[in-house]
Amino acid sequence: KRISVARKATKIIKSEKNQRLFVLCGGYFGSVWEIDPKLNQVVRKFSTAWNPTDVALSQDEKYLYVTSGKLQKFSLESDVLIETELPSEVRYLEAIHVLSSKIIFNAINKTGIESSYILNKQQNKIEKYNELVSYKKSTDQKVLKESFAPTDTKDSIMIYSKNNDYVYLFSKILGKVEGLVTLDSKI
């Protein structure tokens, strides 16, 4: 079945709770479309900032985060929108990673350099993120920090992307990123 959304659809994510799909559409009139696959139809549209770059659901699936020239947080229960401005050195947010207790962003600064930032939920502020991760030597390479521990390390693989300051811990069974390991410099 064909379901119409806006032009430039760039990413689809799925809610595990209610099985809804969220389609990110980029461009000048950016938006996220919520689709109920049981009904095969759009049930809600979220209007986003200009040229959104990424979308993610919070761990509890109560909020939808959209990145662009700002961070937009949409409540899925009340339709309330909270916007967070970027730090002055950041040009735009490129990607978002929701970990168990943290929301980490890849950002491009005004000189074109990529770096990591974290959302301070209490102050609704995006701050520079420099936390280092420690490893325990084993065949599984389990991460010691609880916030970075994947659900099943036997299932996880590490994936890198050229010119980034991190590697992904990717779950082959779940088909999604379970963690992020920051590094000192670009790979």
N, C-alpha and C positions, 0 to 999 in steps of 0.2 A: 504494500500500500504506500502511496506517495503522500507525504505530509509537508505542506508548504511552510517555510520559515523565511526569514530575511535572506538577502544575498550574503556572500562571503562566509558561509558556515565554516568554522575553523576547528571546532572541538566539540565532542559529545562526552558528557559524563553521566553516570547512572547513580541514582539514589538506591542504596541497598535496602533502606527501610520500606519505601513504598514503590520501588521499581520505576519511578519516574525518570525520564531522560531530560537533560538540560543541554541545549545546543547553543554554543557561543557563536554569534555572527559579528564579524568585524566591520571596519569601515567607518565612514562619517556618522552614520546612524546606527551605532553599535547596540546590540541587544542580546538577551539570553531568553530562549524560548523553552518553556516547560512543557513536555509532552507526556501524555498518559498513553503508553503503548497498548494497554488493554482496550482503550477507546479509539486508538489510532488518531488522536487529535491533539492540537495545542490547547492547553488549559490555562496558560498564563504567559505573559510577556513582561520581561524586566528591561526597561530602557536604561542603557549604560552610558558611560562617558564616551567621548569620541575615541574611535579605534581601540577597542578593548583587546588585550593580549592573552589573557588566560582566565579560567574560571575554576573554582573548586568549592566543594561542600565542606562545612565544618565537620568534625568527628561525630557530633551528635545529630548532624543533618538538619539543624534548625536554621542555619545561615548559609547563604550563597555568597561567596567572595568573587569579585570581578576586579582584575587589575587593568590599569591603563595609565593615564597621567595622574591618577589618584587611585585609592583603594575604595571600592564600594562594597558595603556589606548589606545584603538584603535579608530581612527576616522572612522565612518561609511561612511563619505562622501568622504574622500581623502585617506583612507588606511594608514594614517600616524600613527606610533606607538610612544608613549611617555612612557618611563619606569621611575619608581620612586623607588629608593632603600629604604629599610626599616631602621628605627633607629637601632643602634647597639645592643640594648637590646632585640629586637624582633627576634624570630626564624622564624616564618612564620605568615602570615595573614590567619585566619581561615574562616572568613565570611565578607561580605560586605553588607551595608545597605545604600541605596540612599534615602535620605529624601529631602524635597523641596529645601533647599539651602545647605545641608551638605552631605558629604559622610563619613560614620563612619564604622570603621573596628573592628572586634574582632581579637585580636592578642594573640599569645602564646609567652611568653618571654623565654629566655634561661634556666630559672629555672622551666618552665612548668606552670607558672601562667598566667591566661587569663586576659587581660585588654583591654580597648577601646582606639582607636586612631582615628584621624580625618585628612582628606586631606586638607592641606592649598593650595588652587588652585592657588593663586598668585605666591607662591614660589615653587610649585610642590614638596611639602615636607609633609611627614606624621609626625604628632605630637601627643603627649599624649592628651587624651580627658577626662576632668574631670568635664564638665558642669553638674550642677544639674538641675533637672526639678521641677517646682512648680505645685501644684494642686489646683484647685478650688473645694471645696466640693459641690457636686451635685449628682443627681442620674446618670447623664451621665459621671461623672468624666472627664470633658473636661480639656485638658492640656492648661496652660496659654501661654506657649512659642509657637509662631506661627510656628516655624520650626518643632515642634513635633505634631501639631494638625492634627489628621486624617480628611479625607474629610467628613465623616459622623459619629459622635461619637455614634449615636444610633445603628449603625451597628457594631461597634468595640467591640472586646473582648480582654482581656489581656491574654497572654500566657507566661509561664515561662519555662525555661529549666534548669535542675539541674546544679549546679556549674557555673552559669553565673552571671555577674554583671548587668543584665538588664532584663526587660520584654518587650515583643513585644506587640504593639497595632495592632491587626490583623483585617482586614476588611472581614467580612463574605460574603458580597455581591461581592466584587472584588476578594476575594480569595488570598489576598497578604498582606504583612506587610506594614502598613501605618506609623508606628512610632516606636521609640525605647525609653524606659525610663531607664536611668542609675540608679544604686543603689550603696550604700556604700560598700556592701560586697556580697559574693556569696549567692545565694538562697539555 
